[in-house]
Amino acid sequence: MKTTIKLLALIFSIFLIEACSLPEKTVVSQPTTDAYYYYIKAVEAEKRNDLKGAIEYLKDALKEDPGSVYLRTEIGYMFLKTDKTEDAAKMVREAINKSPEYVPALSLLGQIYRSQSEFRKAADIYEKIIKLDHKKIDIYIQLAHIYAIDKRYNNAVNVLKDALKIEPGNAVVKFYLGGIYVQMNKYEEAVGEFESAIKSGLPYESLFLSLGVVYEKVGNIENAIKNYKKAILLNPHNPSSRERLARLYIKQDSLDKAAEQFREMVGIEPNNVGIIYSLGKTLTEMGKYGEAIEQFRLLIKLLPQNPDIYLHTAFLYIQKGDYVNAETMFKKGLSIVPEHIELNFRLAGVYEKTERYDEMYAQLKKTIALNPNHIDALNYLGYAYADKGINLGEALKLIERAIELDPDRGYVRDSLGWVYFKQGRYNNALREIKKAIETISDDPIIFEHLGDIYLKLGDKDNARKAWEDALEFHKKEEGLKERIEKKIQNLK
């Protein structure tokens, strides 16, 4: 739903930018020479972006021509531009009191009501203008916008269809009508209007973007991609179409194409952290860890106080086997938030990889102190003790606590079985390892444990089978293949 709302807002924002220009120059009273002089000075001041000066000149002009509804409307417009909405409304109402059917003043009052979220009042004003001048297509569009905001979608559709009766080939009206149909989830009708607007020669980048979004919603990915590309051709520097195109490429597993779009976006918005993160994440999924690190280091410069960026960067260094830089990143993150649980927990893994076991134990204990229910930390420390054959009583308590928190987690069951194995309780160990395999049926370490238990129970045939299964599931665990092959060889 959020995407739909954003799409409609995008469609109408194009029109509203154009609609917010100076009120229609219809002079009701003949200005005096002095009034005209001050008016020219006001125009010059506005061109210099001196809106305050422009207002003062217009007031001077009004003193010379106190009956002018045009000048009152101009002053109201300037007040609105300077966010003095109440002053703008007061001045415009004065103009309307003098000339109730003066369309520029009515139009500006509608704009003021819209800015105040007085949508019903705005709609009443626009309906009045249409009765006064039924050929003002821009008013039909503004009225339709108000109806859409007020969720009166059928009214909005009818208004725009009335506009098309006046100008059947008006591509802009078709564009906005398509946007209303998107709001109503009538995607087929939306596509029809958007396509018709394109055939009528409307070269809006936003039109192709909108059409791409609708095609994406209905699952027509090929046409979605085609229209996003057309939007990019019309405006290569707007990242919106590129981002949607990149997301589609990710869904199609075309990560290289997605990365290309994200790189273009970074070039357009070099400080956009969301885009930089997306590029870094995509490069990570592509296995290009070095390039991903470059992006995350850029994020660190932009967000130096965000500990999660250091966490992601550390993960990338671990993927490269660079534990020195990984440790540096973890510790920098912890210097910002010392109680960051994930940073504390993951730092323990670096200590294990660098064989600094006492530091690993201490780091895991710190993590558990921060979060006594951290299942992974409880399991990690308990298994580490068991694997080294130390502190088996404490290891059992840690893992039993993890089991209480999540009885169905296979790796925790494996750890419990391994503690029992180290304690010489082989039947208990066999029971727990089998429970682990019920949930994790392809982990080579668990099958190695199973083989070790069977061997202790004197069942060499099942030990061999378990170890052979471990070899089958073996991927890249360092030293595992050689270790298991040696165990199988020793059975002979």
Buried (B, 14 or more C-beta within 10 A) or exposed (E): EEEBEEBBBBBBEBBBEEBEEBBBEEEBBEBEEEBBBBBEBBBEBBEEEBBEBBBBBBBBBBEBBEBBBBBBBBBBBBBBBEEBBEBBBBBBBBBBEBBEEBBBBBBBBBBBBBBEEBBEBBBBBBBBBBEBEBEBBBBBBBBBBBBBBBEBBEBBBEBBEBBBEEEEEBBBBBBBBBBBBBBBEBBEBBBBBBBBBBEBEBEBBBBBBBBBBBBBBEEBBEBBBBBBBBBBEBBBEBBBBBBBBBBBBBEEEBBEBBBBBBBBBBEEEEEBBEBBBBBBBBBBBBEBBEBBBBBBBBBBEEBEEBBBBBBBBBBBBBBEEBBEBBBBBBBBBBEBBEEBBBBBBBBBBBBBBBEBEEBBBEBBBBBBEBBEEBBBBBBBBBBBBBEEEEBBEEBBBBBBBBBEBBEEBBBBBBBBBBBBBBBEBBEBBBBBBBBBBEBBEEBBBBBBBBBBBBBBBEBEEBBBBBBEBBBEBBEEBEEBBEEBEEBBEEEE
